[in-house]
Structure formats: C-alpha cells, structure tokens
C-alpha cells in the first residue's frame, strides 16, 4: 500500500477550560485552505454552542472513528479529524483506519447559537487529554467554541508547536471520493423517532456476532426496523453492525434516526448511511458494503476519471465553487455551460482531490479543500493505471459492440449493451459491475472516447 506522511503542526494542544467568564473549547488548527489561500493556522469560528454536551459527544464520535480500525483491529487509526467552515455551519469529518467507515458531524447554524462561521478546511487537534475532558463534560452551561488560534495568538505563532506525523495511505484518499460517489446514489429508506432509534441501535449485535456471518439487512416495519435475511425491496444493508458503535456516544440526545441506501439488488452487500438527528446538528456514519472491504476499491470514480473532458471540466467547475454548503449540479450546469452529466463527472473528479463532499441529508454536494493531490490519486489507482497502459499500448481492438483486449497471455472479450460494458475476465465474473468497471472495460471505454493518457489527452 502506498503511503505518505502528513505532518500536522499545531500552535498548542486543543483544550477544554473554565474561567470566570465560563467554559471554553479551543480547537487548534493545522494547515488549511481558505478563500485567502493557504494558512498555517486558519481561524474559522468563535462563538457559543447551543447544545454543548451534545456537540462534545458528537465530536468524540467523529474522533472515535478516526482512531478506529473495524477490520484488522491491531493497528489503530491516527489521523486527526478535518473541519470545514461553510459560512452557516461547521463540518467535522473523519475516516476509519480500515477505510470502511466515514463519519461526519454537521453543526448547523442553530447549533452554533446563530453565529456565522468562516470559510476553509483544516485538521483539528483532538488529543487524549481533550477526549477525556470532553467525556466528563456535563450540563448545558454556555460553552464558547473557538476553531483556530486566539486573536492575540495569531500574531505570536513563531514559537514552539505541537507536531504530529501521521501515515496517509493512498487508499484513504480514494476512500473519501468513493464514499461521496456512493452517497450520491442513496435515497432516504427509513426514519425512526428518537425512542425507536435508541431501541434499535442498542440491540444491534456486537463485534464477532452477525457481522462475522455476512451482510445483515433491515427493512422498515412500522416505526422501527426489523432484520431480514435477504435484500427484499426497501431493505438497507447493515454490514458489520458493530461499526455503528460510535453512534452510542450521542443516543441520549437523539431526536431521530434516518437511514439511507441504494435500491436493493443482488445478494451481496451494499453501502449505507446512518444519520442521527441531534439538536442543531447531525451525526452521520457511512458504512462500506463489508467490514473487510474499504471504500477505496469500489471503483465509483473510475468512469469520471477516464472521461475525455473530465479534467478540463473539473478545472472550470472548481473556479465556480465558493465554499458553498450546498452545491446544485443543475445550477452549476447553467453557470458552467456544461451538460449536467459532465458537471456531475467533474464533481466526482474534484472529489478525488477532496475538494467536494456529499451530504445525504440535503441530497447536495458541498465545497471543502482537503490537502490532497488529484493527480496523485489517479496515478495510484491500480485499475485506472492498468487501463491507460492497455489503451495506449494498442492492446484494445474495437469492432462495433464487441471489443478484444489482450492482457498478458489472455484475450478478453468486452461487450457493450445499453451503455453497460461486460467482460469475460475474473473481475467481472466475481463482481458483475458491482465494484466499478474492470481494467479491460475501462480501457475499451478510453479507446472509444479517444482518451488514452492521464488528464484526457489524445
């Protein structure tokens, strides 16, 4: 697995403190992008939380996921959560170390006591002493939140810093983009009131139970959800129910549980999103189709990355982004003068650089700027790299709806029917298109479009 090291430098540790003027939570920031450009310690917010205890529990839940591995648990995760200011809300995001769980806490305007936020994206320090302090937080006395250095400290950051060096596997970068693509295909499947939500989540199997026997499915039944052994119409996959354990942090504050997923189909697992409504906030966990299957290998971004115009379209669309909390592809289509399908492909490509995410609750994209390199993600995507090599080496011969791809000593037949490509290779036999196109089908798509090298060049 290709890895790099991301250095996080904080002016001081994040702390939860008290003084005569009340309690304060200071979250220190490390390197980020804002409308003014790159900043070493961006400052996004200074104001009061409407529900301090709830916010503390939600932030801990996001930190729990960042520190967890739900598959091969011997190696903990270590990447600090990311925070984005979108003008009317703060979004805290993390990914599990195993790449199979994506967590996000949206603190909305009403959760911020009506205060506006700045714009930008950065990592925030959530250290062990802070976690312990947040765990002990009781009551709902006013709590002042500061994201970024204090006003006075902004001018005095030349001193010592707190440094963390964390491994950043390429599969984590791909995971953010693949989770976004999966969520864009979800619909709301069920909504449970608070009491039923708590009852359902507290009765889920723990690690080593049902999750070890294969996917679990649930289907709406009145005001609750009931398990089912197969993906009947309306069912949602819950693969590895113990991976929802971080939601336990906030159950006492829950107002509802909303469940999102794709249309059920096939006996295999499927991704799903589980959103707990909170006063002025939302906590959402998105699960991969299987605990042993991270998001990075799902292949949902491959078609967009291979498209001839996607690089140029993404560059155009990126200029039109302005840290919006809600991005409407139809509006972007008008402003960019592009068909909406190309805008969606451009947003998918921007997602590979961490520049957009997707909010299932609002069925809308949002702008953020993670410090990732889209070209690097593309270069280290094995199927995409292999497909480009096949396409550029003359290994693809197209004849109408049928194409032949020579790969090593094997010849694979790729057939197109109603715009869908199938292949005679083992990947297609195993997944039937459920994890994106195989390298052979992707190479055929490139040849037909005239795209054989990175970036869409001919």
N, C-alpha and C positions, 0 to 999 in steps of 0.2 A: 504494500500500500504506500503510495507516495505521500510524504508528509513535508510540511514546512513548520517553522516555529514562529509563532506570533508573539511579539514582545508587547506586553501591556505595562505602561508606566503611569502610576497614579501619584498625585501630589502628596497624598496621605491616605491612610486607610479610611474606608467608609465607616461611619459611627452612628449610633443612636444615643443621643444625650438629653440631659434635662438641665434647665436653668430656671431662674426666677420668672423668665418670660414664657416658660412652658417647655414642652418636649420638641426635639428636632431630629430629623433623619437626614443625614448628609451622605449622598451617594456620589463618590468620586468618579470622574470620567477619565478615559484614556484614549486619546487619538480619535478623531472623527471628522466627518464632513458636515458642513453647514452651508447655507446659502452664500456665506462669505468665503468659502473654501475650506481647506484643511485646517484644523485647530488641534493643538496638543491636548487641551483640556476644555472641551466645549461646555457651555453652560446653557441648559435648556429650560430650567424651571426653578421657581422659588415661590412657594405658596403653601396653602394648607390642604391636607387631605380631609375629605368629608367623612370617610369611614376608616380611621387609622388602623384599627385592628384587622379589618378585612384586607386592606391594602398590604399590611405586613404579611399576612398569611398567603396572599396571592403571590407576593414577591418571593417568599420562601418556596412556594410550589414550583415556580419557574427555576429557582436555584437548585431545587431537588432534582429536576430533570437534567439540568446542566451537569450535575455531579454524578449522574447515574449511568449505569450500563444494564439494560434489561436482558441482554444476551451476552454470554461470556462475562459474567459479573466480576471477574477477578481484577479487571483493570478499570478503575473509576474514570469518569469524565472529569474535565478540569477547566473548560472554557467559561469565562465569566459571561453572564447574560448581556444581551445587546439592548439598548434603549433607543427609541426613535421619538423625537418630538414632531408632531404633525400639526401644530397650531392649536388644535382643540383637544388633544389627548396625548398621553404617553403610552407607548407600546414597549413592553419588556418581552424579549424573545430568547429562547434557548433551544438547543438540540441535545439529545442524549448522546453519550459517548458511543453507543452502539448504532447510532444513526437511524433508529427506528421510532423515536418519539419527538415531536416538535411541540413546544409549549409557547403560549403567548398570553400575557396579561395585558388587556386593554383598559387603562384607567381613563375613563371618558371625562368630558368637561364637568359633569355633575359630580364625579368622584374627586375632582380637583378643586372643589368648592367654587366652581365657576371661573377659575383663573385661566388665562391663556398660557400656552407653552411656546417655547421657541421652536426652531426647526433644525433637524440634523440627526445624525446617528452616531453612537459611540458605544464602547463597552463600559460597564459599570462594575466597580469592585464590590463583590459580596463575599466577605471573608468570614471565617468561622466565628470570631467574637461577635460580629454583627448578626450572624444567623442565630446565635444563642440569645442575643439581646432582643431580636425580633420575636423569637419564640416565647419570650417571657412577657411581651407587651400585652397589657390588659387594659380594659376600659376604652372608652372613646373620647377621652380628653383631647383637645386640639393637638394636632401633630403637624409641625411645619416640615415640608419636604423641600430639599434642595438637591437638584441634579446638576452637578458641576461644582467648581470651586466657589468659595465665598467671594463676594465682591472685592474685599481687601486682598484676599489671597491671589486673585487673578494677576496682580502685578508683582507677586513675590514668589513665582513658581520656579525660580532658578536654583533652589536648594535641593536637598535630598528628595528622592522619590521612592515609592514602593514599586518594585518591579516584579512582574510575573512573566515567565516564559512558558507558553503552553503549546503543545503539538497541535497542528491544524491539518488533519488528514484531508486530502482532496475529496474523499467521499462525503465529508461533512459539507463541503461547499456545494457539491452536486445535490446533496440532500435537501438544502434549503430550496433550490429550484424545483426539484421533483415534488416536494411537498406542496409547493404553490400550484403546480400543474394538476396534481391530484385534487386539491381543494376546489379548483375552478370547475371541476366536474361534479361537485357534490350538490345535493338538494337537501332541504330540511326533511327528515324522515320521521321524527318524533319529538314531542315536547312534553316534559313531565313537570307537574307542580313541585314545589320545594319538598314537601313531606315524602312524596313518592320517589323523588330523585334521591333523597338521602337513603331511603329504604333500599332502593335498587342498588346503589353504589356500595352500600355496606354489606350486601350479601354476595358480592362477586367473589369468585374463587381467588385464592392467593397463589403465589408463585409455586409451580410444580403441580398444580391441580389441573383444571380443564385446559389451561393453556398448553400443557405438555401433550395433549391428545389431539391437537389440531384446532382449526378455527372454531370459535363459538359464534353463533348467530342469535340476534334478538329481534323481535318483531313487536310493534305496538299492539297493546291489548288494553283497551280502555284508557285509564290514566297512568298506566305503567308499561313496562316492557317484560316480555316473557321469553325465555330461551327457546330456541328451535334447533333441530339437528341439521337443517339444510337451508340454503338461501331461497326461501319462498318469496314471492312478490312482497315488497315493502320491508324485507328484512335488512338489517345492518350487521356487518361483520364486526365482531369484537375479538380480534386475535390477540391473545395474551392479555386477559382482563386485569391481571396484576399491574399492567403498565399504566393503569388509571390511578394508581395509588397516590400520586401527588395531589389529586383532587380532594383527598381526605383532609388536607390542610384547611379547606375553605367550606366544608359541608355545613357547619353550623351557621354560616352566613348566606347559604344558597337561597336564591329566590326561584330558580327553575333549572332544569337540565334540558338542553337541546342537542339532538343527535343528528349528524349529517353524514351522508354517504352517497355513493353512486347507485344507479339502478342495479339491483341484484342480478347476477348472471353467472352461471358456472359454479362448480363445487369448490373452487379454490378460494383463498382469502381475498379480501379487498380492504383498502384503506378506509378509515373513518375518522370523524372529528367529533369530540365530546366537549360541549361548551356549558360551563356552569355560570348562570347569571348571578351577579352579585350587586349590592347597592352601588351604583355608579361605575361598575366595572364588569368585565367578562374575562373568565379564565378558560382557555381552550387548549385541549390536548389533541393532537392529530397523530394517529397510530398507523404505522406501516402495515401491510397485509399479513405479516407474520413476524413474531419476535426475532427470528433468525434472519430476517430479510430487511435490510436497511433501505431507506428511500433512494439511495444513490444509484441503485441498479434498475430502477423502474423504467427508464427509457422514455419517459414522457416528453423530454425536451429534445429528443434526437431529430424529429422531423423539422422542428423550428430551426435548430442549429444547421441542418443540412439545406434549408431552403436558400435559393439563389439570392433573394433580395433581403434576407432577414438582417444581415449585418448593417446594411445601409438604412433599412427601415428602423432598426433599433437606435441608430445614431440620431435619426430625425426625431423619433418619438422621445428620446431622452432629453432633448432640448426643450420639449413642451412640458416636462414634469416639473412641478414646483412644490414638492413636499406635500402634495395633497393627501388628506386622509382617505379620500375616495376618488378612484380613477375610473372613469367610464370609458370603455373602449369605443363606444359609438361616438362620444364627444371627441375623443382623440382622432377618430377616423375622419371627422369633418375638419378638424384643425390641421391634421397632417396631410389631408388629401389622399388618403390611402383606403383601400377596402378594409372593412373591419376584421376580416380574416388575417390580413397581413399585420394589422395592429396587434392582434392577439399573439401572433407569432413573434412580433417584435418585443412584446411584454414578456413572453416566455424567455426569449434570449436575454433580455435585461435581468430576468430573474436569476440566470446563471452567474451573474456578477453581483447578486444580492441587492439589486437596485429597485426591485419591486417585490412586494409580497401580496398575499391574497387573504381577505377577511371573509370567512364563510357566513358570518352573521349578517353582513351587509351585502354579500354577493358582489364584492368590488375589490379591485386591486388597490394598493396603497404604495406610496413612494417612501423608500428608505435608501441608505447608501452604505452597505457593508463594505469593508475594505478588501474586496476580492477582485481578482482579475478574470474577466470573462474568457479571454483567450487562453488562460491557463486551464480553466475548467474544460474548455473544448479540447485542448491538446492532450489532457489526461483522461479523456473519456474513451475507454478502450474500443467500444463498438464504433464510435464515430471515427477514430483514428484508423481503424482497420478498414472501414467502408471507404474512406478517402483514398487509402492505398489501393484498394481493389479498383475503384473508379478511375484513378489516374494511371494505373498500370495496364489498362486495356483488358482487364480480366472479365469485363461485362460485355455481353453481346445481346442486343435487344432485337426482337423480331415480333412486332405487334404487341399483343398482351402477354407474350411469353418472353422471358429472358434467361440466359445461361450465364452463370457466374463460376469462374474457375478459381478455386481456393485451394492452394497446395495441389495435392493429387486428386482432389474431389471436384466434381462438377455438380452444381446445384441449380435446380430449376426454380425460377421465381415467376409467379403468375399474378396478374392483376385482374381483379374482379370488383366492379363498382368502387374503384378507387382504393381498394384494400389489396395489399401485396401479401401473398403467402409464399412459403419457401419449403424446399424438401430437406432442409438441414435439421439437425438435432434440436437447436434452439427453438425453432418454430414448433416442432413436434412436442416439446416439453411445455411451452408457454402459449402457443396459439395466438400470439399477438398481445397477450396479457401484460407483457413487460416491455412494450415498445417493439420496434422492428429489429430483426436480426441484421447483422452486418451486410449480408448479401442483398436483402431487400432495400436497405438504406443505400447501398452502392448503386442499385438499379435506379432508385429514385433520383440520385445525384446525376447519373448519366442522362436520364430523360430530361432533367432540368438544365443540363449543361454545367452543373456545379461539381467540380472535382477537387478543388483545393480549399483550404480554410478561408473563411470570410466571403465565400460566394464568388471568387474569381473564376473566370472561364479558362 
